[in-house]
């Protein structure tokens, strides 16, 4: 069972998702530092044809990257016929990825409105379902109900939580998202350039919205202001889950101490991660990629060398998947496992790693093992990694 813990540390909000009392995801940020999900009227400053992209200003001096390959249809602030984008155009864009290191945030015209049960996605035209929903009969029934609600300019993604809800609730939420979508398009024609047309929920509310709620045991905070915001969100959007929210009020034992949050943060920022077997990982983020090295360390098992190496590598595969999510590592991740000579051991390792990474809610792909026995992984970039969030605030 999961618990979501929300507290303030050094004046910033720390959100910790735990599974069986172990931290599996952490975010540390000011309430208004992230632009992710916000929708703006941006101005096209320049078009770079050799990379088929544009740079859009979404605020005074705040530039953002806009791919022309990924955005075939543009939402002009003043509606007009479809045409190629030009410098000086004012368009509606949504932040799809926060700024990472020296890279500008990424914006998209494929506006997305996420609810607890479904997602409305402009730029797509199909109805799709979470891969975790297995029942084809249920999907066929829901598709028949959703088809009349769909419009040509958007598609619908049915989320995992919908399988636990009444069909009427899914339809009701979709209609709310549709109304929001049309209202924002209408507002874009009457607002000035750089206006923020939509502000996404803070990450701690998104964490509630995006978590598979049947596995959520409690939502706990010791901050009365945050508690009030969460209570209002749940009352308006997820009333069935309002009873999971709890305000922690023990002044003698702070929430951070009770759940050893400081220790979890320290471990999540450490270069070395020890495995139960005595082996360990070395995790080194660099400008271009993250490199992870697997070592035998203090392992003292009595098995033969082949079994020893396989055991450590399999344990490391599970821990690497956990650490990528905990630290929000993204982009290219290169893992140097302990060399294995047997093909079947390599195949077992790759299969185990793929299964572990499939549990990650952020798209993670185990690419291949190179001729040098290095394993390539990619993880979608959405937010800053934890070490950058912490460094940003000088903690």
Buried (B, 14 or more C-beta within 10 A) or exposed (E): EBBBBBBBBEEBBBBBBBBEEEBBBBBBBEEEBBBBBBBBBBBBEEBEEEEEBBBBBBBEEBBBBBBBEBBEEBBBBEEEEEEEBEEEBBBBBBBBBBBBEEEBBBBBBBBBBBBBBBBBBBBBEEBBBBEEBEEEEBBEEBBEEBEEBBEEBBBBBBBBBBBEBEBEBBBEBBEBBBEBBEEBBEBBEEBEBBBEBBEBBBBBBBBBBBBBBEEBEBBBBBBEEBBEBBBEBBEEBBEEBBEBBEBBEEEEEBBBEEBEBEEBBEBBBEEEBBBEBBBBBBBEBEEEBBBBBBBBBEBEEEEEEEEBBBBBBBBBBBBBBBBBBBBBBBBBBBBBBBEBEEEEBBEBBBEBBBEBBEEBEBEBEBEEBEEEBBBBBBBEBBBBBBBBBBEBBEE
